[in-house]
Amino acid sequence: MRNITYINRRQFLRNAGGLMALPFLSSLPMPLAAAQAIAEPRKRLVTIGTFLGMYPGEWHPTAGSDRVPKLLEPLMPHRDDFTVVSGVDHGINGGHKGTPSFLSGVYQPEYIGESIMVRNQVTLDQFAAKTLSKDSRYHSLQFGASEGKPTQTVSWDENGVPLLPEADPMKVFKKLFVNDLNPEAASKAMDLKRSVLDMVADDAKSLQKEIGYEDRQKVDDYFSSIRDVEKRIERQQQWVNTPKPGIPPLLERPTTFHENLDLMYELTALALEHDSTRVVSIELPAGGLPIIFQGRQLSGYHGQSHHGKDPEVVDELVNIETMHIQSLERFMTRLKSIDDGGASLFDRTQILFGSGLGNGSSHSNKNLPVLLAGGDLKHGRDLIFEEGTTPLCNVFVTMLQQLGIETDSFAVSTGNINNELA
């Protein structure tokens, strides 16, 4: 971290040439501060997906009961600012392999012998990023609480390619806040990448003349992926000479799952505050860094999620998942502390927490755990739908519309729930 260049706010404003949108600063002279205040508010989206779901018995509120499920207790200081949505799902049956459908709404397994290859379509975060992040440095960012497996990925692009999360906070910090030592060399390196892509594209075009229809379809999909890489390179070149925000360096890596999760949440808050991006997805995988529970170290909690209704194992699982929610509560509090031009960053950010797995023990993809917080949504009560009547994608349509994205559908949606949330 010795190569970090510290840039004060005045210097940054001068060098950025107006390309980097900054958080609202009360110390700015009145004309500039007023101009920022009346500008169109920047809306953000954070999606958080846990691979093993949440224990249903201590997650879903019960209609007509005032009892607060244990897993929601840490969030009670924010009672007026979140909504739990129960009874919704994507109408699929895939168990763990169906979990990546959480943000896409679809489950498209491809059978190869006895094995199943998970296929997917564009996820909610990527669909929103095309509109929300068009003026920010990064189209979107994908973080992980720990190192997961590709099959646990929550974010997929429009070509069905998984966007693997980064679980190393040092690498995330460098990407967000450490300037390239030699912008000219960085730009040349990007030009080289584009040249390589051109050669690959030429070879693929030649190959198309010699293959059948089905293979040509696969090559077309490959071309789409190449074009996406080209767009990312173009975006990087546009920003290569724009300094990144100066932030004190990280000194050490966390050693446990929830310490790392808390740090990823903090990096998310900073990325949103400095407009590095407006869309972030965070994955809570099944394993990786150890979880410290009651003074002992667990290598993961997959076993606890398959509790078989054993009360002691269920209790341990609930305690582990309570730590998930405690981290979420700290993140919500952090966003509320950041001013964003007359409103808190929390008020400008939709937060979606949930999973594509409804019950880890039975491998059910029904009645998914879904929580919405912040953003331009109505909160303070919970929504309980009759199972099988309301697709989760209807919730997504309302979220997208409230983010200012003009769409009447997403994946398998049949409508929206504007009457409940908007």
FENKA-V351910 format. One record per helix or strand. SS is the DSSP state (@ for helix, = for strand). FROM is the first residue (numbers start at 1). TO is the last residue. If there is no record, write none. Layout:
ss->SS from->FROM to->TO
ss->SS from->FROM to->TO
This chain:
ss->@ from->9 to->16
ss->@ from->30 to->38
ss->= from->44 to->50
ss->@ from->56 to->58
ss->@ from->70 to->81
ss->= from->82 to->86
ss->= from->89 to->89
ss->@ from->95 to->101
ss->= from->108 to->112
ss->= from->115 to->119
ss->@ from->124 to->132
ss->= from->141 to->144
ss->@ from->150 to->152
ss->= from->156 to->156
ss->= from->162 to->162
ss->= from->166 to->166
ss->@ from->169 to->177
ss->@ from->183 to->208
ss->@ from->213 to->239
ss->= from->256 to->256
ss->@ from->257 to->273
ss->= from->279 to->284
ss->= from->290 to->293
ss->= from->296 to->298
ss->@ from->302 to->305
ss->@ from->311 to->336
ss->= from->339 to->339
ss->= from->344 to->344
ss->= from->349 to->354
ss->= from->359 to->359
ss->= from->364 to->364
ss->= from->370 to->374
ss->= from->383 to->384
ss->= from->391 to->391
ss->@ from->392 to->402
ss->@ from->418 to->421
